[in-house]
Amino acid sequence: MEGSFQITLLIILTVMAGISAQVLADFLRVPAIVFLLPFGILLGPDGLGLIDPQLLGIGIEVIVALSVALILFEGGLNLELRDLGKVSGSLRNLVTIGTLITLVGGGICAHYLGEFPWGIAFLYASLVVVTGPTVISPLLKHVKVQRPVATLLEGEGVLIDPVGAILAVVVLDIILNGDADPISIISGLLLRLGIGGAIGALGGWGLGWFLKRSKFLSEDLKNLVVLAGLLGLFGIAQTIRSEAGLMATVVSGIVLRGSSLPEERLLRRFKGQLTMLAVSVLFILLAADLSIASIFALGWGSVWTVLMLMFVIRPLNIWVCTWTSDLNWRQKLFLGWIGPRGIVSASVASLFSILLTQRGINGGDSIKALVFLTIIMTVLCQGLTAGWFANWLHITSTKATGAVIVGISPLSRLMARLFEEQGESVVLIDTNTEACRQAEAEGLRVFVSSALNTAVLEEAGLASMGTFLAMTNNGEVNFVLAQRAVEEFDPPRVYAVFPRDSQGQQHSASPQKIAQAFSPDLPIKVWNQYVDEGKVKLGVTTLKPEGLGFQQAHLQALIRAGELVPILLSRDSRLEVMPASEEWRSGDRIIYLLHDPRPVLLKRLSGASQATRLSVERLPEVEEIPLTKGQPEKILDVVPTESKPDRVSDKQAKVG
């Protein structure tokens, strides 16, 4: 009874420590492994002694095997095939040629610098050929890099894991049995990959077929069916050939993603939560089982081995594998810097350490210590500097330009022209053929379709666009469209027009993803009518340090009175949609619409011809903009122009 309670307490402490590390990492916006490793070491026998993985006995091997299967399945499920096709050549090279470069280079460095025997040196190299989605995916969530770079890193992390794990098994088999026949080595590797790939493809297709036709299953039960299915596929593949199960889980996840399940979003969310729990538990247990003394016993030679892996072998790997790609030197430099190792390296190294010790072969603890040293150094050096490095290289996706606007109306057409006048590409999407025809008449690019159609969003170029804006007349639809855009493409800036009261709860659930556009409770139908009838002026004002508080208060009063709506914000030489919750700063240039109800206005409707479009007005100081409709004499009259309007500039709209 006492023994079972100790194991129960061990599991409780492990889960609590793992989730605490995840929470802290999420708060500080760093990879969770940065805290999972020290938490595990601190609570392990070399620290406070609260967690002793040895109590689990052979059970830890079972936990490792099933958790890694779940992690790799989730990685395959999250891979976007349409994006992988754009970098398929480089990805293929990384999984094949790149694996060979790391294996040879890492083995040579471990032998000559770390002074390991050749067999143990190459076993170490086989363990660190993998990068791992458990580190790469959280890293890319915090560091928004350009789409091709992110796709290549994610694809490499998922696909190279089973290849690396199987390669490590082959190398271990050579060490244990002394069989160095090259033909048997290659055939053993290809046989495991082939068996696992075939079982995974067939099983993934079968799961997709069953879920599409099982209408009687609830959503929760469907998630559990997938979980049982992937474990079953893993078990079948492992039974036929050891380590083939890892390839089976990855391929089944990719095939299931390609099945286009209606419940795919919920399935990925469920598997993502399970994966986070599995990663948390595994890293805590494996780190707790690590001997600190064994790491220090490695000496400086092992440190130089890891440094060579990071600064020579990884960049050489990327340079060779992306030689013929369309990636620029900045993107290649970033790829060469980012190669952190993760849970697959740690788990397989822990299992191999046990096997080598059981066979009486020296080096089991040393190779485990060297792998963990590699994980620690790569995660700390590369993971923590990834954001700074990406900004320095100017490859962050936040610098992406262009906009996809859903909902064609007089106001959205005006927004599209303002973006185009700044040199940004714009695409409008709507199901209303008449509205689309009007936009096309103005020379705007249009798609007559529902924005829920992922293929249309892809064709519109949302994957490389900087802004997504949903501004139909239905606020709830706008929020759903914005959520879909985030889940499928995750553009840097996502905005939606929705009522604060009806969607406030949903909006607060993802404050960093979807921003409420323009102003709270914007009556978009009313302002579309104003624009259509020519009862607006388009103006711009620059906020200055002198009287900044009064300027802000004055503009906010106009917004609350329904007389003014800010539509665009120019900051740091970039034009953005005005978020409703944005805190204005000195130097901001605010482009806005001002309601002017006077019956006689020069009509520059958003739906008119190009010669009569609304352009930025030359308005007086912001302090002189009237707070009521009864002071129209303080607004300068529009100066007619028949030429195409110039771009927004300080010369056009000098407001103080």
Secondary structure in CASP SS format (residue, H / E / C, confidence):
PFRMAT SS
TARGET T0000
AUTHOR 0000-0000-0000
METHOD secondary structure of the structure
MODEL  1
M C 1.00
E H 1.00
G H 1.00
S H 1.00
F H 1.00
Q H 1.00
I H 1.00
T H 1.00
L H 1.00
L H 1.00
I H 1.00
I H 1.00
L H 1.00
T H 1.00
V H 1.00
M H 1.00
A H 1.00
G H 1.00
I H 1.00
S H 1.00
A H 1.00
Q H 1.00
V H 1.00
L H 1.00
A H 1.00
D H 1.00
F H 1.00
L H 1.00
R C 1.00
V C 1.00
P C 1.00
A C 1.00
I H 1.00
V H 1.00
F H 1.00
L H 1.00
L H 1.00
P H 1.00
F H 1.00
G H 1.00
I H 1.00
L H 1.00
L H 1.00
G C 1.00
P C 1.00
D C 1.00
G C 1.00
L C 1.00
G C 1.00
L C 1.00
I C 1.00
D C 1.00
P H 1.00
Q H 1.00
L H 1.00
L H 1.00
G C 1.00
I C 1.00
G H 1.00
I H 1.00
E H 1.00
V H 1.00
I H 1.00
V H 1.00
A H 1.00
L H 1.00
S H 1.00
V H 1.00
A H 1.00
L H 1.00
I H 1.00
L H 1.00
F H 1.00
E H 1.00
G H 1.00
G H 1.00
L H 1.00
N H 1.00
L C 1.00
E C 1.00
L H 1.00
R H 1.00
D H 1.00
L H 1.00
G H 1.00
K H 1.00
V H 1.00
S H 1.00
G H 1.00
S H 1.00
L H 1.00
R H 1.00
N H 1.00
L H 1.00
V H 1.00
T C 1.00
I H 1.00
G H 1.00
T H 1.00
L H 1.00
I H 1.00
T H 1.00
L H 1.00
V H 1.00
G H 1.00
G H 1.00
G H 1.00
I H 1.00
C H 1.00
A H 1.00
H H 1.00
Y H 1.00
L C 1.00
G C 1.00
E C 1.00
F C 1.00
P C 1.00
W H 1.00
G H 1.00
I H 1.00
A H 1.00
F H 1.00
L H 1.00
Y H 1.00
A H 1.00
S H 1.00
L H 1.00
V C 1.00
V C 1.00
V C 1.00
T C 1.00
G C 1.00
P H 1.00
T H 1.00
V H 1.00
I H 1.00
S H 1.00
P H 1.00
L H 1.00
L H 1.00
K H 1.00
H H 1.00
V C 1.00
K C 1.00
V E 1.00
Q C 1.00
R H 1.00
P H 1.00
V H 1.00
A H 1.00
T H 1.00
L H 1.00
L H 1.00
E H 1.00
G H 1.00
E H 1.00
G H 1.00
V H 1.00
L H 1.00
I H 1.00
D H 1.00
P H 1.00
V H 1.00
G H 1.00
A H 1.00
I H 1.00
L H 1.00
A H 1.00
V H 1.00
V H 1.00
V H 1.00
L H 1.00
D H 1.00
I H 1.00
I H 1.00
L H 1.00
N H 1.00
G C 1.00
D C 1.00
A C 1.00
D C 1.00
P H 1.00
I H 1.00
S H 1.00
I H 1.00
I H 1.00
S H 1.00
G H 1.00
L H 1.00
L H 1.00
L H 1.00
R H 1.00
L H 1.00
G H 1.00
I H 1.00
G H 1.00
G H 1.00
A H 1.00
I H 1.00
G H 1.00
A H 1.00
L H 1.00
G H 1.00
G H 1.00
W H 1.00
G H 1.00
L H 1.00
G H 1.00
W H 1.00
F H 1.00
L H 1.00
K H 1.00
R H 1.00
S C 1.00
K C 1.00
F C 1.00
L C 1.00
S C 1.00
E H 1.00
D H 1.00
L H 1.00
K H 1.00
N H 1.00
L H 1.00
V H 1.00
V H 1.00
L H 1.00
A H 1.00
G H 1.00
L H 1.00
L H 1.00
G H 1.00
L H 1.00
F H 1.00
G H 1.00
I H 1.00
A H 1.00
Q H 1.00
T H 1.00
I H 1.00
R C 1.00
S C 1.00
E C 1.00
A H 1.00
G H 1.00
L H 1.00
M H 1.00
A H 1.00
T H 1.00
V H 1.00
V H 1.00
S H 1.00
G H 1.00
I H 1.00
V H 1.00
L H 1.00
R H 1.00
G H 1.00
S C 1.00
S C 1.00
L C 1.00
P C 1.00
E C 1.00
E H 1.00
R H 1.00
L H 1.00
L H 1.00
R H 1.00
R H 1.00
F H 1.00
K H 1.00
G H 1.00
Q H 1.00
L H 1.00
T H 1.00
M H 1.00
L H 1.00
A H 1.00
V H 1.00
S H 1.00
V H 1.00
L H 1.00
F H 1.00
I H 1.00
L H 1.00
L H 1.00
A H 1.00
A H 1.00
D C 1.00
L C 1.00
S C 1.00
I H 1.00
A H 1.00
S H 1.00
I H 1.00
F H 1.00
A C 1.00
L C 1.00
G C 1.00
W H 1.00
G H 1.00
S H 1.00
V H 1.00
W H 1.00
T H 1.00
V H 1.00
L H 1.00
M H 1.00
L H 1.00
M H 1.00
F H 1.00
V H 1.00
I H 1.00
R H 1.00
P H 1.00
L H 1.00
N H 1.00
I H 1.00
W H 1.00
V H 1.00
C H 1.00
T C 1.00
W C 1.00
T C 1.00
S C 1.00
D C 1.00
L C 1.00
N C 1.00
W H 1.00
R H 1.00
Q H 1.00
K H 1.00
L H 1.00
F H 1.00
L H 1.00
G H 1.00
W H 1.00
I C 1.00
G C 1.00
P C 1.00
R C 1.00
G C 1.00
I H 1.00
V H 1.00
S H 1.00
A H 1.00
S H 1.00
V H 1.00
A H 1.00
S H 1.00
L H 1.00
F H 1.00
S H 1.00
I H 1.00
L H 1.00
L H 1.00
T H 1.00
Q H 1.00
R C 1.00
G C 1.00
I C 1.00
N C 1.00
G C 1.00
G H 1.00
D H 1.00
S H 1.00
I H 1.00
K H 1.00
A H 1.00
L H 1.00
V H 1.00
F H 1.00
L H 1.00
T H 1.00
I H 1.00
I H 1.00
M H 1.00
T H 1.00
V H 1.00
L H 1.00
C H 1.00
Q H 1.00
G H 1.00
L H 1.00
T H 1.00
A H 1.00
G H 1.00
W H 1.00
F H 1.00
A H 1.00
N H 1.00
W H 1.00
L H 1.00
H C 1.00
I C 1.00
T E 1.00
S H 1.00
T H 1.00
K H 1.00
A C 1.00
T C 1.00
G C 1.00
A E 1.00
V E 1.00
I E 1.00
V E 1.00
G C 1.00
I C 1.00
S C 1.00
P H 1.00
L H 1.00
S H 1.00
R H 1.00
L H 1.00
M H 1.00
A H 1.00
R H 1.00
L H 1.00
F H 1.00
E H 1.00
E H 1.00
Q C 1.00
G C 1.00
E C 1.00
S C 1.00
V E 1.00
V E 1.00
L E 1.00
I E 1.00
D E 1.00
T C 1.00
N C 1.00
T H 1.00
E H 1.00
A H 1.00
C H 1.00
R H 1.00
Q H 1.00
A H 1.00
E H 1.00
A H 1.00
E C 1.00
G C 1.00
L C 1.00
R E 1.00
V E 1.00
F E 1.00
V E 1.00
S C 1.00
S C 1.00
A C 1.00
L C 1.00
N C 1.00
T H 1.00
A H 1.00
V H 1.00
L H 1.00
E H 1.00
E H 1.00
A C 1.00
G C 1.00
L H 1.00
A H 1.00
S H 1.00
M C 1.00
G C 1.00
T E 1.00
F E 1.00
L E 1.00
A E 1.00
M C 1.00
T C 1.00
N C 1.00
N C 1.00
G H 1.00
E H 1.00
V H 1.00
N H 1.00
F H 1.00
V H 1.00
L H 1.00
A H 1.00
Q H 1.00
R H 1.00
A H 1.00
V H 1.00
E H 1.00
E H 1.00
F C 1.00
D C 1.00
P C 1.00
P C 1.00
R E 1.00
V E 1.00
Y E 1.00
A E 1.00
V C 1.00
F C 1.00
P C 1.00
R H 1.00
D H 1.00
S H 1.00
Q H 1.00
G H 1.00
Q H 1.00
Q H 1.00
H H 1.00
S H 1.00
A H 1.00
S C 1.00
P C 1.00
Q C 1.00
K C 1.00
I E 1.00
A E 1.00
Q E 1.00
A E 1.00
F C 1.00
S C 1.00
P C 1.00
D C 1.00
L C 1.00
P C 1.00
I H 1.00
K H 1.00
V H 1.00
W H 1.00
N H 1.00
Q H 1.00
Y H 1.00
V H 1.00
D H 1.00
E H 1.00
G C 1.00
K C 1.00
V E 1.00
K E 1.00
L E 1.00
G E 1.00
V E 1.00
T E 1.00
T E 1.00
L C 1.00
K C 1.00
P C 1.00
E C 1.00
G C 1.00
L H 1.00
G H 1.00
F H 1.00
Q H 1.00
Q H 1.00
A H 1.00
H H 1.00
L H 1.00
Q H 1.00
A H 1.00
L H 1.00
I H 1.00
R H 1.00
A C 1.00
G C 1.00
E C 1.00
L E 1.00
V E 1.00
P E 1.00
I E 1.00
L E 1.00
L E 1.00
S E 1.00
R E 1.00
D C 1.00
S C 1.00
R E 1.00
L E 1.00
E E 1.00
V E 1.00
M C 1.00
P E 1.00
A C 1.00
S C 1.00
E C 1.00
E C 1.00
W C 1.00
R C 1.00
S C 1.00
G C 1.00
D C 1.00
R E 1.00
I E 1.00
I E 1.00
Y E 1.00
L E 1.00
L E 1.00
H E 1.00
D C 1.00
P C 1.00
R C 1.00
P C 1.00
V C 1.00
L C 1.00
L C 1.00
K C 1.00
R C 1.00
L C 1.00
S C 1.00
G C 1.00
A C 1.00
S C 1.00
Q H 1.00
A H 1.00
T H 1.00
R C 1.00
L C 1.00
S C 1.00
V C 1.00
E C 1.00
R C 1.00
L C 1.00
P C 1.00
E C 1.00
V H 1.00
E H 1.00
E H 1.00
I C 1.00
P C 1.00
L C 1.00
T C 1.00
K C 1.00
G C 1.00
Q C 1.00
P H 1.00
E H 1.00
K H 1.00
I C 1.00
L C 1.00
D C 1.00
V C 1.00
V C 1.00
P C 1.00
T C 1.00
E C 1.00
S C 1.00
K C 1.00
P C 1.00
D C 1.00
R C 1.00
V C 1.00
S C 1.00
D C 1.00
K C 1.00
Q C 1.00
A C 1.00
K C 1.00
V C 1.00
G C 1.00
END
